[in-house]
Amino acid sequence: MIETLRIENLAIVESEEIEFGPGLNVLTGETGAGKSIVLGALSLLAGSRASPQLVCEGRDEAVVEAVFRTEHLPDLESRLEALDLVADEHELVVQRSVQRGGRSRARVAGRLIPAAVLAELFSGRIEISSQHDSQSLLRTEFHGRLLDTAGGLLPLRAAVAEDHAKLRALDEELAELRAAEMERERRRDFLSFQLGEIDDARLDVDEGEALRAERSRLAHAERLRDEASAALTLLAGDLGAPEDANTADLVSEAIRHLEGIEALDPEIAPLLAALRAAREELREAATELERYAARIEADPARLGTLDERLAQIEALQRKYGGSIEAVLDFRNEAAAELERLEGASERAQAIDALRVEQAKQLEADAKRLSKGRRKAGKRLGAAVETALRELAMPQARFEVALEPAAAAAGAPCGPGGFESPEFRFSASAAGELLPLRRVASGGELSRTFLAIKSAIREADAGMVLVFDEVDAGIGGRTADRVGRSLAELAGRHQVLCITHLPQIAAYASAHFRVEKCEVGGRPSARLLRVEGADRVEEIARMAGGEEVKETTRRHARELIRSRSPL
C-alpha cells in the first residue's frame, strides 16, 4: 500500500503531502479543483510517460514521491532484491521527477532506474481506471493475467512461459550449431592438419639441445680431431719424435728430482705425492683424449639428417611457438578444441531429442492451462455480469473470449499458451459483444474494472487500485452500490477513489478534500484530510451544493453513520 504521497510543483500543486490509509481512500472536491493531479502523480509512480507540461508554471522541476509498504508483497521484494534494490524495513521509497526541459528520472530506494523498470515493478500492483486510462482493461495482453488470477492458474501460466522459454533456448542453440556447421568443418580440417603436422614430427622436449650439440661436433669434426691430437701430443708425446719433451715426461723428471731429496727433508713428501697423483691424472686424461680423438669422424650423411631434423623443428617453432614446449602446448590446446568441435554434432543430436521432450511438456501444460481458462472464463463472465447488475448496468453482458494465439515456428503454442484471452462487453442485452476497449465509455470502463476486481478480489489481493469516473452517470441507489463494492474491495486492496457522490464518499476509511486557491496570484491546489465535523461538512456540500443547511448536515451524518464501518 501507499503510505505517504508527496507532490511538488506538479501542475497547480506546489507542495503537498498525503498520508493514505489502508482500505478505501476517497478524494473529493469541486470540479477543476485539481483531483486529477493526484491521479497523474500516481500514474508517474506507476511508470507512465512523463510530460514537461506537468511542471508547475515558473518551476524547473516537478517531483512525485511515495513511500510504499511491502511486507505483504514477497514477490515484489524478491524482484527488488534481484535488482539490488532494498526496501528498508519493508518501506520502499519511489520517486519520479520531471524537468521542464523534458528529462525524467525515476528512483527506487535511492537508486536511479529506467522508467521502463519502474513500470515493470508496479505492473499489476498499481492499477488505474479512469475516463482516459485503464492500465489493464485497455491492454488485452493483461486480460490473460486477470483471467488466470481469477482461476488460480498463475502457477500453470508461469510453467507454460518457462516451458516455452526452454524450448526457444534449445532452438536458438540448435540454430547456432547448424549455422556454424560449415565453419566448424573448416576449423576441424585445419586443426586436424596442425595436429598431424606436430604429431608426425614426434617431438621430444629435450631433443633440440642434443641435436644441436651433435650437429656442432659433426660440422667441426676435422678441427676437433686436430686440436685433440695436438693436446694429446703435449701430454703424452709424439711417437714420431721421441726426443721431444712432453708433459708426462716433465712431471716424471720432477718426481725423480724430489725423490732424491725426500730423505733429507720430510716436508717434500706432500709435494711429491701431489706430483705423483697429477702424473696419474695426466696419464688418464691422455688415454681419454686418445679415445675422444679416435671417435671423431666426419659423417656428411648424418650431418644432413641432423640439418633436416633441426629445420623441421625450427619450422614448427616459427608456426606454433618459440620452443618445443610451446609447440607441444599448442598441440594440446588444438586437440582440446578439436574434441569440442567433434562433440558439436553429438550436441545437436542431443538437443533434437531434448527439444522433442520439451515441446511435449509445453503442449501438455498449455492444454491444462486452456482447460482451466475455459472453466475460469465462464465463472468470471458470470461473476462480472452479476457485479455489473449491482452497479446499475442491468443489461450489460461480459464474456472472456479465448482467441487463438500465434505460435512461433516449430512450437505448439506461444509463451502465454494456445490462446490470447480477451474481455468482450456490451452495454445492452441485444448489442454485439465487442472488445472492451472499443465499446465501453469511461464510466462503463471504470465500473467494469470495479466489477472484475470485485469478482477476483480474494485471489488478487495486495494491489493499489485507483478509480476515477466510476460514478459517472449514476446516483441514488446505484451510487450506494458502487460505494459498497469499493468498500468491499478495499478489504483486500488499498483503494483510492475520486468521486463527486456523497454516497460513495461516505464509505471511506480516509477522506481527502482537494481545494483550489490562489498563491501569489497563481492558481494552486491544496489536499486536506477531513475528519469529524469537517468531513460532515464536505459530504453535506457534495449532497446539497454550496449552500449547506442543517438538514443536509443531518443527512451527511446519517450517511457516514450508516456506512462506517461496512
Helices and strands as residue ranges (DSSP letters): E 2-10, E 13-19, E 24-28, H 35-45, G 52-54, E 61-69, H 74-82, E 91-99, E 104-108, E 111-113, H 115-122, E 126-129, H 140-150, H 154-179, H 181-201, H 207-219, H 221-236, H 247-261, H 268-295, H 300-320, H 324-390, E 397-404, E 419-426, E 434-435, H 436-439, H 442-455, E 464-468, H 476-489, E 494-498, H 502-505, E 510-519, E 522-529, H 532-544, H 550-563
